[in-house]
Structures are given as structure tokens and as C-alpha cells.
Amino acid sequence: MLKTFFRQATADDLELLEAIENEADTLFATVFSIVGWRPAPSYTKPSQQNDFILVASDGPKSDAVGFAHVLAVPGSGHLEQLSVRQPAANRGHGRALVGAVKSESRLRGCKRVTLRTFADVPWNAPFYLSCGFIERDPDSDFLRNLLVAEQQRGLGYGRRVQMNFDLTDELPR
């Protein structure tokens, strides 16, 4: 496993992050036999002051190999998107990004990290379970509204689940 370097995304990263997400999404199109999977939304700077995008790379001056986009919601960081480039997959970058998201969320005063994901895709819910997330029912208006948004966006390809990681259960490293 290679060392992963992290930094906050800049405006110069946004086009590459969109390409990384589109590349990663081709795996979903294959798993669910979907033709015409919609491209990722164009990335802009985080919409709220406490939203953040972490970029992962193989070195301090290397191009991004992955990223995590986290939304600030009351008391939580919501992991909206985590994507890793195909050539960099299975080298620990995704797991390292999850760890960095937990650390950054804790530094920002969050009590937990939440996410929504496909239950039966190996690099989704099973991966997050291995990172310490637990399947839970949505327990806030924000999380319940995500269910509606997923239906409106047409994410009914497979069973989706809500997952939480309680940051108060893990001591900082």
C-alpha cells in the first residue's frame, strides 16, 4: 500500500475531480447494466463554509487520484461523494480518504459522518462497513430528504442504505 497525501481542493482541481467521478461511475453503469449513465455534476467550490473537498494523491505535487466531497449539516459531515481513479484502485486511497474525512470532520466539530450508498455493491456498503460505518435509519430532516432526492434523481438501480460513523466512539489518532 502506498502513502496517500491529502489537501483541500482548489478551483484548479475541479475539472479533474469531475473526470474522476465520471470514470468511477462507469463501474456502476456496468454493475447495473445501465446505458446512458448521467455524467457527474460540475464541481464548484463547496457551497457552505464548512463543506469541504479533500483531494488524495500519491505525492505532494502529484495529480489527484481520488477525492471526497463532504457536506456540512448540523452536527455531522455528510460524505456526499468518494471516488478513486481506476488505475489507483485497490491501493488504499479510498480507505485513507475515509480516514481523512473522519479526521477533518472531527476537527470541524462534527459528532458523526453520514453517507448514503448502494447496499450490495462491494465497493460501497461492504467497504464502508469495513471502515466502521453502521447501517442506520435516517434520523434527521436532511437525511430523510436525501431519500426523496435519490428517487427524483433516479437512483433506484439497487437497494440504498443510510450509514453512520459516530466520531465520539473513536479517539483521534
N, C-alpha and C positions, 0 to 999 in steps of 0.2 A: 504494500500500500504506500503510495506517495504522500508526501506532506501537501496539505491544501492551504493555500493562502487566501485571506479574506480581506475585503474592503467594501466600503459603501459604494454603490453605483453612482456614476456621474452621467451627465447628459450624453457624453461621448459613448457610453456603453449601450444606450437604449436600443439602437438598431440591431446590435449583435444579440442582445437578450431576447428580442422578438424572434430572431432567427433560431436561437437555441430552443425556445419554446416550440416553435413550429416543427423543428426537427424531432424533438421529443414526442410531440403529438402524433407523428406518423406511426408510432408504436401503437397508440390507441386505435387509430384507424385500422391497423392490421388486426389487432385483437378482436375488435368489434365488427370487422368486415364492413367498414363504412367508406363509401365513395364520397368525396367532396367534403371532408372534414374542414370545418371553417378555420381559417388562419387565426393565430393569436391576435389579441388586440394590440394596437400600437402602444408601446410603453411611453409614459410621460413621467415626469418627476412624481414621487409619492404625493398623494392628494391631501394628506393631513400631516401635520408637523411630526407626529410620532410614527407614521408609516415609514417603512424602510425597505430597501432592496440591498441584499448582500450579494456580492459577486465572488465566486470561487475561481481560483486559477492554480496552475502548477508552480508558479513562481511570482515574485513580487512585481515583475514587469511583463508577465505573460498575459495573453488574451484570456478572456473568461472561458471557463469550461462548464460553468453552471451558475445558477443564481437561485435565490429565494426571495420572494416578494411577500412582505408581511404587512397586514393592515392593523392599525391601532383601533381597538374597540375598548369600551370601558373595562378595565381590569385585565385585559387579555391582549395577546398578539395573535392575530389570525393568519396562519400560513396559507396565503391565497394561492401561491404557485411555487413549486420547486421543480427545476428542470436541469438536467445534465446532458451535455453533448454525447452522442453515441460513442465516438472514439474514446471518451473519457469515462464511460460507464464501467461499473464494477471495479472501481479503483478506490472507493471510499469517499469520493467527493460528496455524494448525496448524504451519507451519514454524517460527514463533517459539517455540511451545511445545516443539517437539523440541529447538531450541537451548537453551532454558531447562532442559529435562530433562538435557541433556548437561552443562551448566554446574553445575547443582545436584548431579548425581551425582558429578562430578569433585570438587567441594568436600567431599562426604561420603566421599571416599576410594575411590570405585569405579574400577575399571580398565576397565569396559565398561558399555554399556547393551544389554540384550537385549529382544526382543519376539517375539510370535507373531502372525501376521496372514494374511489371505487373499491368496494369490499373484496372483490375476487380477482383483482389484477395483482400479480405477485410483487410488483414494484410500487404498489400503492398500500392498501391497508395492512397486508402482512409485513411490509417493510416498516411502516410506522409503528406497528405493534412491537417489532424488534428494537425500535428506538425508545420504547417505554410509553407510547401513547396507548390510551384505553378508549374503547368504543363507549360512547355516552349518547344519551338523548340530547337534542338541542335544548338549552336551558336559558336562552336569552332571546329578546326580540331580534337582534342581529342574526343569530344562528337560525332561528325559525324562518326568518325572511330569506335566508340563503336557499332553503328548500324550494320556495316559490321561484326564486331567481333561476335555480337549476332547471326547474320544469319549463320556465319560459325560454331558457337558452337551449332546450332540447337535449339535456344530458341524461336522458332516460335509457342509455345503452346498456347499463348494468346497474346492479344494486349499489347505492352510495350510502356511506356511513359518516356520522359525526365522530370525531376523535379528539380527545383532550390529553394534554400533558400538564400535570399540576407542578408548577415551578417551586412551590413551597415544600414539596416532598424530596427535592434533590438539592443538596448543598452545592454552592458554586465550586468550581474546580480551580 
